[in-house]
Amino acid sequence: MTATNTLPVFSLHRGSLPLLISIPHLGTRIPADIAGTMTPVAQSTDDCDWHLDRLYAFAKRMGASILAPTYARYVIDLNRPPDGANLYPGQDTTGLLPVDTFDKEALYLEGHLPDETEVARRREAYWKPYHEALANELAALKARHGNVLLWEAHSIRSQVPRFFEGRLPDFNFGTSNGASAAAGLGEELAAVVERHGGYSAVANGRFKGGYITRQYGQPSQGVHAVQLELSQITYMQEERPYAYDETLAAQVEPLLEELVATALERVKAC
């Protein structure tokens, strides 16, 4: 699926397992017409979930379906409700069309903030196709296998004072307080990390799962959704140019694979 005069909105690799990995903040592209209204800082796409396609390369080998967008969250945030409602009432957050970075730097030139017409246009051109692909792939996997695991892959800098104090735990699992997946699955995954050693973990802490986890995770209907917000300090350089760290990544990749496999086996057994 493509938006007008642009590259494909998303890529979808179809696998053989009842497993879909969604990486909604992987994209880095900004269409020229939108970029022309934005500040220079926007071009760095600082708040991207960097390198997760590389870190999760094992998932394709194991047979997962993988869905990822082309365009940056600065164009539109695919993990926000279509009406832009705050998923964490009372807490600061960025919206459906972010207007500033995580460090509160302005993304738009003065006088160029998107109006409601532009919000609707981007929702139709970028948000809707991704969610249609997500829903359709989940439906196909469910029809083929019965139960399905939706793994929401995210990452974030280890310290973002705007959203949380101090350093974030390394592995942050969200299951919407247990509503989006099998009972206790988030806690079980956190326990796997703790047994592994070397990393910290929490279930349903600061990050409980975004819109995708909450919307599509319906364990009573056979779809179990888990979000992992991984601290970027575990696998990459957190400052520009956001380089992938081969040594760090080689240590965290086997644990990621074990976590995905653990969740998948639990879902299959439901």
Backbone bond lengths (Angstrom), bond angles and torsions (degrees), N, CA, C in turn:
res aa  C-N    CA-C-N  psi(-1)  N-CA   C-N-CA  omega(-1)  CA-C   N-CA-C  phi
1 M - - - 1.471 - - 1.514 109.13 -
2 T 1.340 117.73 138.40 1.452 121.01 -178.97 1.520 110.68 -127.80
3 A 1.324 115.29 149.54 1.452 120.64 169.45 1.524 107.35 -85.46
4 T 1.323 116.87 165.61 1.456 119.53 -176.59 1.519 110.66 -60.43
5 N 1.310 116.90 136.96 1.471 127.93 177.68 1.527 113.77 47.04
6 T 1.329 117.67 36.32 1.454 120.83 -177.63 1.520 110.54 -135.19
7 L 1.331 114.29 176.22 1.459 121.62 172.03 1.529 109.61 -70.45
8 P 1.339 117.90 170.57 1.465 119.67 174.87 1.526 111.65 -54.43
9 V 1.298 116.67 142.26 1.463 121.96 -177.84 1.527 111.32 -69.67
10 F 1.326 117.09 -32.29 1.461 120.89 -177.42 1.522 109.40 -151.17
11 S 1.325 114.31 166.11 1.462 121.15 169.10 1.521 107.94 -120.30
12 L 1.320 116.07 142.68 1.458 121.21 178.47 1.511 109.41 -132.33
13 H 1.318 115.99 118.70 1.463 122.22 171.72 1.521 107.32 -100.97
14 R 1.312 116.88 124.92 1.467 120.86 -179.61 1.517 110.31 -96.72
15 G 1.337 115.43 127.93 1.454 121.35 -178.96 1.513 112.12 -109.70
16 S 1.325 115.12 -168.73 1.460 121.40 -174.99 1.532 113.75 -105.82
17 L 1.326 117.42 -12.15 1.462 121.07 -177.18 1.524 111.57 -93.99
18 P 1.342 117.40 162.26 1.467 120.78 173.50 1.527 110.65 -78.99
19 L 1.308 115.65 57.58 1.467 122.62 -172.10 1.520 109.54 -143.37
20 L 1.336 116.11 121.94 1.454 122.43 174.33 1.524 108.52 -119.61
21 I 1.321 115.75 122.54 1.463 121.05 174.84 1.522 107.68 -103.49
22 S 1.322 115.27 118.66 1.458 122.71 178.56 1.525 108.22 -105.16
23 I 1.341 116.16 133.26 1.474 120.91 -178.59 1.531 107.70 -126.47
24 P 1.323 118.61 71.44 1.461 120.93 -166.01 1.522 116.36 -70.29
25 H 1.329 117.84 -13.17 1.465 120.20 179.91 1.519 112.53 -112.80
26 L 1.320 117.06 24.49 1.466 121.35 -179.74 1.524 112.41 -79.03
27 G 1.318 118.21 -29.42 1.461 121.90 -172.75 1.514 114.04 -62.54
28 T 1.333 116.11 150.03 1.467 121.81 179.22 1.533 113.05 -128.12
29 R 1.317 118.26 -7.86 1.465 121.01 -176.62 1.532 111.20 -77.51
30 I 1.322 115.35 146.54 1.461 122.38 172.04 1.526 106.96 -131.42
31 P 1.330 119.15 119.22 1.465 120.59 -179.72 1.529 111.46 -56.96
32 A 1.316 116.09 148.28 1.465 121.28 -174.17 1.523 112.35 -58.89
33 D 1.343 117.64 -38.21 1.464 118.68 -177.90 1.522 112.05 -66.62
34 I 1.330 116.45 -32.95 1.466 120.61 177.16 1.526 110.12 -78.78
35 A 1.322 116.87 -42.94 1.463 121.21 -179.48 1.524 111.40 -57.01
36 G 1.335 116.77 -33.03 1.452 120.67 -179.37 1.510 114.24 -65.73
37 T 1.329 117.29 -16.21 1.468 121.60 178.79 1.526 111.81 -99.22
38 M 1.323 117.29 -0.24 1.463 121.34 -169.74 1.532 112.49 -107.31
39 T 1.315 115.30 160.67 1.458 122.52 177.82 1.524 110.03 -76.82
40 P 1.333 118.24 161.67 1.476 120.30 177.74 1.524 113.70 -57.02
41 V 1.336 118.37 -32.55 1.463 120.11 -178.17 1.524 111.44 -62.52
42 A 1.331 117.33 -29.12 1.464 120.69 -178.82 1.519 111.77 -63.03
43 Q 1.334 116.26 -30.49 1.460 119.70 -175.91 1.533 112.55 -67.17
44 S 1.317 117.20 -19.09 1.468 120.44 178.97 1.509 113.06 -81.63
45 T 1.335 117.16 -10.64 1.476 123.33 -178.59 1.533 111.16 40.06
46 D 1.329 115.15 50.66 1.465 121.07 -173.58 1.514 114.11 -55.78
47 D 1.314 117.88 -31.78 1.464 121.00 -173.19 1.525 113.33 -94.19
48 C 1.321 115.68 22.59 1.471 121.89 174.26 1.532 110.05 -68.70
49 D 1.319 116.50 151.97 1.473 121.31 171.79 1.528 107.36 -87.70
50 W 1.306 115.20 80.71 1.462 123.03 -167.03 1.528 114.29 -61.25
51 H 1.326 115.31 136.65 1.477 124.98 166.05 1.527 114.90 65.58
52 L 1.322 118.67 14.13 1.466 117.69 -175.71 1.526 112.41 -68.54
53 D 1.321 118.16 -25.94 1.467 118.82 174.37 1.524 110.60 -63.57
54 R 1.305 116.43 -36.77 1.470 121.40 177.97 1.526 111.09 -72.57
55 L 1.313 116.78 -42.62 1.464 120.89 -178.45 1.522 111.56 -66.94
56 Y 1.339 116.91 -32.12 1.461 121.91 -179.14 1.526 112.24 -98.84
57 A 1.321 117.78 20.76 1.469 120.09 179.54 1.526 111.78 -57.90
58 F 1.318 116.79 -28.84 1.468 120.82 179.06 1.532 111.10 -60.08
59 A 1.341 116.63 -30.35 1.460 120.01 -174.93 1.522 111.72 -65.22
60 K 1.319 116.65 -37.48 1.460 119.67 177.35 1.519 109.89 -65.38
61 R 1.339 116.15 -40.34 1.469 119.70 179.30 1.522 112.04 -65.07
62 M 1.327 116.81 -33.38 1.464 119.10 -177.76 1.530 112.26 -81.62
63 G 1.355 117.25 -12.37 1.454 119.82 174.66 1.513 115.44 111.37
64 A 1.334 118.06 18.93 1.457 121.70 179.75 1.524 111.35 -80.23
65 S 1.310 116.37 152.26 1.466 121.94 163.34 1.522 107.15 -83.16
66 I 1.329 116.99 142.66 1.465 120.85 -176.69 1.532 108.87 -133.17
67 L 1.322 115.58 125.70 1.459 122.50 -179.91 1.524 108.90 -117.94
68 A 1.336 116.65 128.24 1.459 120.73 -178.41 1.525 110.15 -146.01
69 P 1.328 117.92 143.60 1.455 121.38 -179.67 1.524 112.03 -86.83
70 T 1.307 115.14 162.61 1.460 121.84 174.92 1.525 111.07 -89.62
71 Y 1.329 115.88 -35.26 1.461 120.09 -168.95 1.526 112.60 -99.29
72 A 1.325 115.13 151.70 1.458 122.71 -174.63 1.520 112.31 -70.44
73 R 1.321 115.13 156.33 1.470 120.18 176.36 1.519 111.40 -62.52
74 Y 1.355 118.17 -18.55 1.459 120.42 176.13 1.527 111.49 -68.78
75 V 1.320 117.48 -22.65 1.472 121.19 174.99 1.520 109.30 -74.31
76 I 1.315 116.06 -51.74 1.469 123.24 172.31 1.525 106.86 -164.52
77 D 1.327 115.96 142.81 1.462 120.21 -178.29 1.523 109.31 -91.32
78 L 1.318 115.78 110.86 1.462 121.82 -176.22 1.520 113.16 -70.79
79 N 1.323 117.35 -12.19 1.459 120.71 -178.66 1.530 111.87 -104.54
80 R 1.339 115.44 25.94 1.457 121.81 175.52 1.523 109.02 -119.03
81 P 1.331 117.93 151.93 1.470 120.62 177.16 1.526 110.21 -61.80
82 P 1.315 117.49 151.58 1.461 119.65 -178.46 1.527 113.56 -62.93
83 D 1.341 117.23 -22.92 1.466 119.86 177.89 1.525 112.44 -90.17
84 G 1.353 116.80 -0.45 1.461 120.57 176.95 1.513 115.17 77.42
85 A 1.323 118.67 12.48 1.465 121.16 -178.38 1.526 111.10 -61.59
86 N 1.330 115.99 144.61 1.463 121.95 178.48 1.530 109.32 -73.89
87 L 1.335 116.32 122.02 1.464 120.86 -179.68 1.524 112.66 -77.94
88 Y 1.326 116.63 -13.38 1.462 121.59 179.49 1.528 108.27 -126.60
89 P 1.330 117.55 74.18 1.464 120.78 -176.33 1.525 111.98 -52.49
90 G 1.336 114.48 133.75 1.455 120.34 -179.82 1.512 114.09 88.04
91 Q 1.338 117.51 -8.79 1.455 121.03 179.26 1.530 109.43 -113.65
92 D 1.327 115.37 149.81 1.454 120.60 178.14 1.524 109.57 -69.21
93 T 1.318 115.99 144.01 1.451 120.97 178.39 1.524 108.55 -159.61
94 T 1.317 116.76 169.09 1.459 120.91 172.63 1.523 108.40 -99.32
95 G 1.334 117.01 155.10 1.451 120.41 -168.81 1.513 114.71 -99.88
96 L 1.320 114.75 -167.73 1.460 122.20 -179.53 1.529 110.45 -59.46
97 L 1.308 117.37 -45.75 1.459 123.13 169.82 1.526 107.15 -113.93
98 P 1.331 117.35 93.76 1.465 119.40 -177.25 1.525 111.23 -57.16
99 V 1.331 116.05 140.11 1.463 120.96 177.39 1.520 111.80 -109.99
100 D 1.343 116.32 -6.75 1.455 120.46 175.29 1.527 109.75 -148.90
101 T 1.328 116.40 166.84 1.464 121.93 179.91 1.520 110.01 -82.25
102 F 1.319 116.13 175.96 1.461 120.32 175.56 1.529 111.09 -60.21
103 D 1.331 116.98 -24.84 1.465 121.73 177.56 1.522 112.01 -94.12
104 K 1.337 116.50 12.73 1.463 123.98 176.48 1.525 113.20 65.53
105 E 1.324 116.85 30.83 1.452 120.34 171.95 1.529 108.76 -88.39
106 A 1.320 117.23 136.27 1.460 121.85 -176.11 1.523 111.21 -63.85
107 L 1.323 116.27 136.51 1.462 121.93 178.52 1.527 112.67 -94.80
108 Y 1.338 117.19 -19.00 1.465 119.99 -174.85 1.525 111.39 -118.26
109 L 1.307 115.27 145.40 1.453 121.84 173.41 1.525 109.26 -65.14
110 E 1.314 116.13 153.57 1.452 120.29 -179.33 1.527 110.45 -57.50
111 G 1.323 114.84 131.47 1.457 120.36 179.23 1.517 115.02 84.44
112 H 1.340 117.19 5.07 1.466 119.99 -175.96 1.532 113.40 -120.46
113 L 1.318 118.06 18.82 1.464 119.18 176.36 1.526 109.72 -61.50
114 P 1.336 118.20 139.94 1.474 120.54 -179.91 1.528 111.45 -61.85
115 D 1.330 116.21 134.43 1.459 119.89 174.66 1.527 109.17 -91.90
116 E 1.319 116.83 -179.14 1.465 120.85 -175.87 1.526 112.19 -62.27
117 T 1.312 116.45 -33.51 1.462 119.58 177.45 1.519 111.10 -64.14
118 E 1.330 116.25 -41.68 1.458 120.40 179.00 1.525 111.27 -69.51
119 V 1.320 116.64 -37.62 1.467 120.03 175.78 1.523 109.86 -58.89
120 A 1.314 116.48 -46.72 1.466 120.84 -179.53 1.525 111.13 -64.26
121 R 1.313 116.80 -38.62 1.467 120.04 179.76 1.521 110.98 -63.30
122 R 1.312 116.06 -46.60 1.473 119.10 -178.88 1.526 111.81 -69.12
123 R 1.310 116.19 -34.98 1.470 118.86 177.26 1.530 110.23 -60.96
124 E 1.308 116.13 -41.44 1.458 121.12 179.98 1.528 111.63 -71.72
125 A 1.317 117.45 -39.44 1.463 121.67 -173.18 1.520 113.84 -82.29
126 Y 1.342 118.11 -31.18 1.464 120.84 -172.18 1.533 113.54 -121.45
127 W 1.346 116.74 -46.35 1.463 120.59 -175.79 1.529 110.79 -71.37
128 K 1.307 116.47 -49.32 1.464 120.65 -175.22 1.523 113.26 -60.82
129 P 1.344 120.24 -46.29 1.472 119.11 179.92 1.527 113.41 -61.27
130 Y 1.334 117.05 -38.12 1.469 119.56 179.43 1.528 110.22 -64.05
131 H 1.309 115.94 -44.72 1.466 119.18 -177.43 1.525 112.19 -72.12
132 E 1.302 117.03 -31.68 1.465 119.02 173.81 1.522 110.46 -64.17
133 A 1.328 116.85 -43.64 1.468 120.56 178.74 1.524 110.63 -63.95
134 L 1.318 116.53 -41.00 1.466 121.44 179.03 1.523 110.91 -62.01
135 A 1.322 116.59 -49.89 1.466 120.59 -179.22 1.519 111.65 -63.80
136 N 1.322 116.48 -41.20 1.466 119.76 -178.73 1.524 112.02 -66.73
137 E 1.334 116.83 -40.54 1.461 119.40 179.93 1.528 110.92 -68.13
138 L 1.318 117.11 -40.30 1.467 119.82 176.13 1.524 110.91 -61.13
139 A 1.324 116.72 -42.41 1.462 120.39 179.46 1.524 111.18 -63.40
140 A 1.334 116.50 -41.27 1.464 120.03 179.71 1.524 111.26 -65.85
141 L 1.326 116.72 -42.85 1.466 120.51 179.77 1.528 111.04 -66.94
142 K 1.318 116.05 -39.14 1.457 119.89 178.76 1.525 110.87 -64.92
143 A 1.331 116.83 -41.08 1.465 120.60 179.05 1.521 111.05 -63.74
144 R 1.323 116.77 -33.41 1.458 121.48 -176.81 1.526 112.56 -83.05
145 H 1.343 116.04 -35.84 1.469 119.06 -169.81 1.531 114.70 -117.98
146 G 1.316 118.07 -17.68 1.461 119.55 -173.52 1.508 110.08 95.66
147 N 1.320 118.11 -91.79 1.459 122.52 177.91 1.527 110.91 -87.87
148 V 1.337 115.71 147.48 1.460 122.30 -176.83 1.523 109.54 -135.15
149 L 1.335 116.27 143.57 1.453 122.33 172.33 1.522 109.27 -105.42
150 L 1.322 116.59 122.30 1.460 123.01 170.52 1.524 107.20 -102.14
151 W 1.321 115.43 114.26 1.474 120.86 -179.65 1.526 107.53 -105.91
152 E 1.310 115.93 114.37 1.464 122.51 179.64 1.528 108.76 -90.81
153 A 1.326 116.20 108.47 1.466 121.91 -175.85 1.526 109.93 -94.07
154 H 1.327 115.33 120.10 1.460 122.16 179.47 1.526 109.49 -137.19
155 S 1.333 115.53 161.18 1.458 120.23 170.28 1.518 109.00 -148.84
156 I 1.338 116.29 160.84 1.460 121.43 -175.74 1.524 108.66 -157.50
157 R 1.314 116.55 154.20 1.460 119.87 175.90 1.521 110.30 -56.78
158 S 1.314 116.00 148.90 1.464 120.12 -175.97 1.526 112.58 -68.64
159 Q 1.333 116.64 -21.48 1.459 120.18 178.86 1.536 109.56 -134.78
160 V 1.306 115.51 115.56 1.465 122.42 175.74 1.530 106.50 -135.21
161 P 1.333 117.62 90.08 1.469 120.65 -173.78 1.517 114.58 -55.77
162 R 1.317 117.04 -25.77 1.464 119.86 179.11 1.519 111.83 -59.88
163 F 1.316 117.44 -33.66 1.457 121.64 -172.66 1.527 114.39 -108.21
164 F 1.320 118.26 -27.25 1.460 119.85 -177.60 1.528 110.19 -158.43
165 E 1.319 115.54 154.04 1.460 121.29 -179.90 1.528 109.91 -85.45
166 G 1.313 115.57 144.58 1.455 120.59 173.81 1.512 112.59 68.98
167 R 1.324 114.35 -156.59 1.459 120.75 -178.58 1.527 110.54 -93.50
168 L 1.310 114.97 135.24 1.462 122.03 178.66 1.530 110.02 -71.82
169 P 1.346 118.92 145.37 1.463 119.41 170.21 1.525 110.69 -55.59
170 D 1.323 116.85 155.38 1.467 120.63 -176.31 1.528 112.35 -66.44
171 F 1.317 116.73 -43.78 1.476 122.68 -179.02 1.525 108.52 -117.62
172 N 1.331 115.96 119.55 1.459 121.58 -178.26 1.527 108.64 -120.19
173 F 1.318 116.31 103.51 1.465 121.78 -177.71 1.526 110.05 -93.32
174 G 1.329 116.09 135.90 1.452 120.85 177.47 1.517 111.53 -126.86
175 T 1.319 115.76 128.44 1.470 121.56 175.62 1.526 110.03 -131.37
176 S 1.344 115.57 30.56 1.466 120.62 -178.57 1.530 110.60 51.94
177 N 1.346 113.76 49.31 1.467 120.78 -178.62 1.522 112.46 56.36
178 G 1.336 116.06 35.28 1.456 121.51 175.83 1.514 114.79 93.35
179 A 1.355 117.64 -4.95 1.468 120.01 -175.14 1.517 113.55 -81.42
180 S 1.348 118.94 -19.75 1.467 120.40 -172.32 1.528 113.80 -99.97
181 A 1.329 117.51 -2.76 1.466 120.11 -176.40 1.523 109.61 -151.73
182 A 1.323 115.58 174.92 1.462 121.19 178.43 1.523 110.84 -52.84
183 A 1.297 116.47 144.59 1.461 122.05 -175.90 1.520 111.04 -54.78
184 G 1.331 116.11 128.17 1.455 121.31 175.19 1.513 115.42 79.39
185 L 1.341 118.54 3.61 1.464 119.51 -175.18 1.525 111.63 -65.60
186 G 1.320 117.63 -41.34 1.459 119.67 178.90 1.510 111.85 -60.57
187 E 1.316 116.50 -43.31 1.462 121.24 179.14 1.527 111.32 -66.95
188 E 1.328 116.61 -36.98 1.464 120.83 177.54 1.527 110.72 -62.21
189 L 1.317 116.89 -41.81 1.456 120.82 179.60 1.531 111.14 -67.76
190 A 1.320 116.85 -40.51 1.460 119.82 176.56 1.527 110.71 -60.92
191 A 1.323 116.67 -37.06 1.461 121.26 178.78 1.528 111.25 -66.47
192 V 1.342 117.00 -35.45 1.468 120.32 176.21 1.527 110.00 -60.52
193 V 1.320 116.81 -43.18 1.470 121.12 178.63 1.520 110.21 -62.67
194 E 1.306 116.74 -45.43 1.469 120.44 -178.13 1.526 110.85 -63.06
195 R 1.321 117.48 -39.68 1.469 120.21 178.58 1.526 111.11 -66.86
196 H 1.313 115.70 -35.02 1.462 120.06 179.19 1.518 110.78 -61.67
197 G 1.330 116.35 -39.78 1.453 121.51 -179.60 1.522 111.91 84.27
198 G 1.323 115.48 152.84 1.452 121.00 175.63 1.507 114.85 92.72
199 Y 1.338 117.31 -13.51 1.458 121.61 -179.35 1.529 109.67 -134.63
200 S 1.325 115.29 153.00 1.458 120.75 174.29 1.525 109.59 -99.14
201 A 1.329 116.92 156.78 1.462 120.75 -176.60 1.518 110.49 -152.32
202 V 1.325 115.33 153.26 1.458 121.43 175.80 1.526 108.18 -150.26
203 A 1.325 115.52 150.50 1.466 121.22 175.37 1.521 108.77 -113.52
204 N 1.341 115.73 129.31 1.460 122.63 176.44 1.526 112.42 54.46
205 G 1.337 113.95 46.72 1.449 120.83 174.52 1.522 109.73 -90.83
206 R 1.353 116.13 -120.77 1.468 119.42 178.77 1.530 111.51 -61.68
207 F 1.329 116.26 -34.65 1.468 121.14 179.99 1.529 109.95 -110.28
208 K 1.321 115.57 114.18 1.466 120.69 -177.80 1.522 112.87 -103.82
209 G 1.336 115.67 0.15 1.459 120.89 -174.25 1.515 109.64 111.81
210 G 1.321 116.20 134.95 1.452 120.74 -179.48 1.520 112.14 -86.80
211 Y 1.314 115.39 -160.04 1.462 120.53 -176.23 1.523 111.91 -59.08
212 I 1.326 117.46 -43.31 1.467 119.67 -176.03 1.529 110.82 -62.98
213 T 1.305 116.70 -46.52 1.465 120.68 178.77 1.520 110.97 -59.21
214 R 1.314 115.55 -46.74 1.461 120.04 -175.62 1.534 112.33 -72.78
215 Q 1.316 116.65 -35.09 1.462 120.48 -176.58 1.519 112.42 -76.69
216 Y 1.332 116.96 -41.92 1.468 120.28 -171.61 1.524 113.36 -99.06
217 G 1.314 117.37 -19.09 1.458 119.97 178.43 1.523 111.10 -73.91
218 Q 1.309 116.71 103.75 1.465 122.72 179.98 1.527 108.16 -134.21
219 P 1.334 116.02 79.14 1.471 119.18 -174.21 1.524 113.85 -57.59
220 S 1.319 117.35 -30.86 1.470 118.99 178.28 1.522 111.61 -67.41
221 Q 1.344 116.67 -19.77 1.462 122.36 177.79 1.529 112.34 -102.87
222 G 1.336 116.34 7.30 1.460 120.24 175.75 1.514 115.90 91.42
223 V 1.333 118.56 5.86 1.469 121.42 177.46 1.518 108.84 -113.25
224 H 1.314 115.89 115.98 1.465 122.93 -177.74 1.527 108.33 -109.65
225 A 1.334 117.13 120.67 1.461 121.61 -175.76 1.525 110.79 -114.83
226 V 1.337 115.07 131.03 1.462 122.81 177.09 1.524 107.97 -128.43
227 Q 1.317 116.21 130.70 1.463 120.14 171.90 1.518 109.25 -102.76
228 L 1.328 116.48 133.67 1.454 121.38 170.43 1.518 108.63 -115.89
229 E 1.327 115.47 115.16 1.457 122.50 171.98 1.522 106.06 -97.86
230 L 1.322 115.53 104.70 1.464 121.91 -174.71 1.522 109.49 -95.42
231 S 1.311 116.38 130.67 1.459 120.16 176.80 1.525 109.64 -66.19
232 Q 1.325 116.81 127.46 1.460 120.48 -175.02 1.526 112.80 -66.17
233 I 1.310 117.41 -19.95 1.460 120.38 179.79 1.527 111.55 -64.83
234 T 1.336 117.09 -15.67 1.460 120.81 -179.27 1.525 113.34 -78.65
235 Y 1.355 117.90 -15.68 1.463 117.66 -174.12 1.527 115.59 -146.25
236 M 1.340 118.52 0.44 1.465 118.78 -174.59 1.524 111.08 -157.18
237 Q 1.313 114.90 172.57 1.450 122.45 172.76 1.522 108.00 -81.39
238 E 1.313 117.51 125.91 1.460 120.76 -172.46 1.530 114.18 -83.50
239 E 1.305 117.47 -9.31 1.465 121.17 178.09 1.525 109.38 -109.71
240 R 1.321 117.06 161.53 1.458 121.13 177.06 1.525 109.85 -52.70
241 P 1.309 119.05 136.15 1.473 128.33 11.44 1.522 114.35 -91.94
242 Y 1.324 119.24 22.34 1.469 122.93 174.43 1.528 111.84 59.04
243 A 1.305 115.82 48.86 1.463 121.07 -175.89 1.526 111.55 -72.87
244 Y 1.306 115.22 143.44 1.468 122.92 173.96 1.523 107.91 -72.47
245 D 1.332 117.24 133.97 1.457 121.59 179.72 1.532 108.42 -103.67
246 E 1.310 115.62 104.80 1.472 120.68 -175.71 1.520 112.11 -58.22
247 T 1.329 116.97 -39.88 1.463 120.46 -177.29 1.523 111.26 -67.08
248 L 1.342 116.22 -48.12 1.463 119.70 178.88 1.525 111.26 -64.57
249 A 1.321 116.68 -43.45 1.461 120.80 -177.73 1.525 111.28 -62.62
250 A 1.319 117.09 -37.99 1.462 120.94 -179.76 1.526 111.54 -63.09
251 Q 1.326 116.73 -25.00 1.461 120.32 178.38 1.528 112.33 -82.71
252 V 1.335 116.36 -34.55 1.458 119.15 -174.63 1.534 112.51 -88.66
253 E 1.328 118.04 -26.42 1.469 121.16 -176.65 1.533 113.14 -57.43
254 P 1.339 120.00 -47.60 1.479 118.69 -179.77 1.532 112.47 -61.16
255 L 1.324 116.90 -35.13 1.463 119.76 177.89 1.518 110.68 -68.10
256 L 1.324 117.22 -40.89 1.463 120.44 176.10 1.527 110.77 -58.54
257 E 1.313 115.98 -44.79 1.462 119.75 179.88 1.519 111.06 -62.77
258 E 1.324 116.94 -40.98 1.465 120.29 177.66 1.531 110.79 -63.25
259 L 1.314 117.13 -39.43 1.461 120.86 -179.49 1.530 111.42 -65.31
260 V 1.328 116.13 -46.37 1.461 119.56 179.08 1.526 110.30 -62.55
261 A 1.327 116.74 -43.46 1.462 120.73 179.95 1.530 111.24 -64.22
262 T 1.335 116.78 -39.47 1.463 120.83 178.51 1.519 110.94 -62.68
263 A 1.334 116.19 -45.92 1.464 120.14 179.35 1.520 111.32 -64.19
264 L 1.322 116.03 -39.97 1.466 119.67 -178.74 1.520 111.15 -65.13
265 E 1.307 117.86 -42.73 1.473 120.73 178.85 1.520 110.74 -64.21
266 R 1.317 116.97 -38.13 1.472 119.91 177.99 1.531 110.51 -64.19
267 V 1.324 116.16 -42.40 1.472 120.41 -179.34 1.531 110.95 -67.08
268 K 1.327 116.66 -41.92 1.469 120.39 178.54 1.526 111.17 -58.59
269 A 1.336 115.91 -33.51 1.470 120.91 -175.75 1.523 113.17 -81.07
270 C 1.320 117.30 -9.99 1.477 120.18 -177.99 1.540 111.44 -69.81
